[in-house]
Amino acid sequence: LNLMIDSERGIPKHSLPSDNRQWLLVSRPIGIPQPSDYELVRGPIPALEDGTALIRNLYLSIDPAQRGWAASGTNYSTPVMLGTPMRALAVGVVVESRTPLLPPGSCHYGWFEWQDYCVVAPDRVLSRADPERAPLSAYAGVLGINGWTAYLALLRLGAPKASETVLVSTAAGAVGSLVGQMARNLGARTIGLTSSREKMDLCTGRFGYQFAIDYRSTDFAAKLAQTCFDGVDVYFDNTGGTILDMALRHMRVGGRVVQCGTAAVDRWDPPPTGLRNEREVLTRRLTWRGFVIFDHLSELSEVMTNLQRWLDAGKLVYDEDISAGIEAAPAALTGIYSGVNRGKRLIWIGDGR
Ligand SMILES: NC(=O)c1ccc[n+]([C@@H]2O[C@H](COP(=O)([O-])OP(=O)(O)OC[C@H]3O[C@@H](n4cnc5c(N)ncnc54)[C@H](OP(=O)(O)O)[C@@H]3O)[C@@H](O)[C@H]2O)c1
């Protein structure tokens, strides 16, 4: 995308449409969400109330977690109600305000849903986005939940020490690409799992991994055993399923498993069956902890300071995969589950409606 930037404030040029397009969730996805689970509707711009601001969305975030938010089953949050806008994070700019906390012209990242406009109270905002400090899109990725998750889940739960071995699934993705670089900067031996030669090269050439393995290759088990010959101290798991089952069998005694995502499991209802892993946990004395970024929002100022510092120093690189036009959102979500994304997936909706 070649966006015109308002040179004074760093905000990409955008119009203010006279109506609001919204993607509504119209059916509960069975397994992976499909475009047919959503309907694009057009309506009036929502009205302001005291204590709220009108946000014009610019970047809509596409996150694997949206599958869980749209499903009716087990999750850490209540399901999105049918007929309502799809729950989503986004970056936008305040165009009108009745709260001093969200002044006109300020940019924010928060729960603004898949739509052009959103009326929000300040508690729907996760962070302020400063377009003069970093590109606005970065606030929905490396400076958003992807960067926060990589930082906190790795440093707090995984806590790798220098020369320990860190294994990561979805290693070429928005979270995994950052985990690799952070672990490497801590002096760990890093191994990334991903789905193709192209992504393996990104892992080893760009994202801090010393080794990369294609989990779809027929000799995956042998390659995993060979590369993890000395055992794994930290497994940062974003997939669950058989990749996790196999990784557990290479954990060292006292190893830590960070359960950050379950991208490889299509559905949880009915619960999938597979290998039993409790004996691995017991005999290897593993610590297996779940992580949800929304439990850690009070820690963000330290996280943002460090992420920004590493970005400024060139110690952290990131890729973005940006499509244009709100129409692209549902298919972009479906595509993430077959790995077609190259980096953080976003939809730019500022111009070209
Ligand atoms: N717990 C939290 O608070 C939290 C917060 C943010 C993200 N996450 C989790 O972090 C993980 C990565 O999220 P992200 O936003 O950075 O997305 P991402 O990695 O940029 O994109 C998702 C990737 O998942 C992989 N994938 C999809 N289907 C798969 C399957 N069946 N088996 C194995 N891999 C599969 C694909 O990569 P390959 O090409 O490598 O297969 C795809 O590119 C997700 O599991 C997400 O839920 C958790």
The ligand as an SDF file (V2000), in Angstrom:
LIG
                    3D

 48 52  0  0  0  0  0  0  0  0999 V2000
   -3.0520  -15.6810   24.4160 N   0  0  0  0  0  0  0  0  0  0  0  0
   -3.0550  -14.4320   23.9770 C   0  0  0  0  0  0  0  0  0  0  0  0
   -3.3160  -13.4900   24.7120 O   0  0  0  0  0  0  0  0  0  0  0  0
   -2.7290  -14.2150   22.5310 C   0  0  0  0  0  0  0  0  0  0  0  0
   -2.6160  -12.9280   22.0020 C   0  0  0  0  0  0  0  0  0  0  0  0
   -2.2880  -12.7820   20.6400 C   0  0  0  0  0  0  0  0  0  0  0  0
   -2.1080  -13.9270   19.8510 C   0  0  0  0  0  0  0  0  0  0  0  0
   -2.2390  -15.1470   20.4230 N   0  0  0  0  0  0  0  0  0  0  0  0
   -2.0560  -16.3760   19.6610 C   0  0  0  0  0  0  0  0  0  0  0  0
   -0.8260  -16.3430   18.9780 O   0  0  0  0  0  0  0  0  0  0  0  0
   -0.9250  -17.1380   17.7990 C   0  0  0  0  0  0  0  0  0  0  0  0
   -0.4130  -16.3300   16.6340 C   0  0  0  0  0  0  0  0  0  0  0  0
   -1.2560  -15.1890   16.4680 O   0  0  0  0  0  0  0  0  0  0  0  0
   -0.8360  -14.0410   15.4470 P   0  0  0  0  0  0  0  0  0  0  0  0
   -1.8130  -12.9580   15.6140 O   0  0  0  0  0  0  0  0  0  0  0  0
    0.5980  -13.7840   15.5650 O   0  0  0  0  0  0  0  0  0  0  0  0
   -1.1480  -14.7170   14.0360 O   0  0  0  0  0  0  0  0  0  0  0  0
   -0.1070  -15.1700   12.9230 P   0  0  0  0  0  0  0  0  0  0  0  0
    0.8850  -16.0920   13.5290 O   0  0  0  0  0  0  0  0  0  0  0  0
    0.4060  -13.9740   12.2080 O   0  0  0  0  0  0  0  0  0  0  0  0
   -1.0750  -15.9790   11.9670 O   0  0  0  0  0  0  0  0  0  0  0  0
   -1.5720  -17.2170   12.3670 C   0  0  0  0  0  0  0  0  0  0  0  0
   -0.6380  -18.3410   11.8740 C   0  0  0  0  0  0  0  0  0  0  0  0
   -1.0570  -19.5480   12.4720 O   0  0  0  0  0  0  0  0  0  0  0  0
   -0.5290  -20.6040   11.6960 C   0  0  0  0  0  0  0  0  0  0  0  0
   -1.5560  -21.6420   11.5470 N   0  0  0  0  0  0  0  0  0  0  0  0
   -2.8030  -21.4860   11.0490 C   0  0  0  0  0  0  0  0  0  0  0  0
   -3.4280  -22.6530   11.0390 N   0  0  0  0  0  0  0  0  0  0  0  0
   -2.5580  -23.5820   11.5240 C   0  0  0  0  0  0  0  0  0  0  0  0
   -2.6210  -24.9840   11.7560 C   0  0  0  0  0  0  0  0  0  0  0  0
   -3.7200  -25.6980   11.4570 N   0  0  0  0  0  0  0  0  0  0  0  0
   -1.5350  -25.5980   12.2690 N   0  0  0  0  0  0  0  0  0  0  0  0
   -0.4350  -24.8870   12.5750 C   0  0  0  0  0  0  0  0  0  0  0  0
   -0.3030  -23.5730   12.3740 N   0  0  0  0  0  0  0  0  0  0  0  0
   -1.3630  -22.9290   11.8600 C   0  0  0  0  0  0  0  0  0  0  0  0
   -0.1570  -20.0200   10.3240 C   0  0  0  0  0  0  0  0  0  0  0  0
    1.2670  -19.9480   10.2540 O   0  0  0  0  0  0  0  0  0  0  0  0
    2.1140  -21.1280    9.5390 P   0  0  0  0  0  0  0  0  0  0  0  0
    2.2060  -20.7360    8.0950 O   0  0  0  0  0  0  0  0  0  0  0  0
    3.4040  -21.0870   10.2610 O   0  0  0  0  0  0  0  0  0  0  0  0
    1.3460  -22.3900    9.7320 O   0  0  0  0  0  0  0  0  0  0  0  0
   -0.7170  -18.6140   10.3950 C   0  0  0  0  0  0  0  0  0  0  0  0
    0.0340  -17.7050    9.6240 O   0  0  0  0  0  0  0  0  0  0  0  0
   -2.3930  -17.5480   17.6670 C   0  0  0  0  0  0  0  0  0  0  0  0
   -2.5540  -18.8530   18.1790 O   0  0  0  0  0  0  0  0  0  0  0  0
   -3.0960  -16.5570   18.5580 C   0  0  0  0  0  0  0  0  0  0  0  0
   -4.3220  -17.0360   19.0490 O   0  0  0  0  0  0  0  0  0  0  0  0
   -2.5400  -15.3120   21.7350 C   0  0  0  0  0  0  0  0  0  0  0  0
  1  2  1  0
  2  3  2  0
  2  4  1  0
  4  5  1  0
  4 48  2  0
  5  6  2  0
  6  7  1  0
  7  8  2  0
  8  9  1  0
  8 48  1  0
  9 10  1  0
  9 46  1  0
 10 11  1  0
 11 12  1  0
 11 44  1  0
 12 13  1  0
 13 14  1  0
 14 15  2  0
 14 16  1  0
 14 17  1  0
 17 18  1  0
 18 19  2  0
 18 20  1  0
 18 21  1  0
 21 22  1  0
 22 23  1  0
 23 24  1  0
 23 42  1  0
 24 25  1  0
 25 26  1  0
 25 36  1  0
 26 27  1  0
 26 35  1  0
 27 28  2  0
 28 29  1  0
 29 30  1  0
 29 35  2  0
 30 31  1  0
 30 32  2  0
 32 33  1  0
 33 34  2  0
 34 35  1  0
 36 37  1  0
 36 42  1  0
 37 38  1  0
 38 39  2  0
 38 40  1  0
 38 41  1  0
 42 43  1  0
 44 45  1  0
 44 46  1  0
 46 47  1  0
M  CHG  2   8   1  16  -1
M  END
$$$$
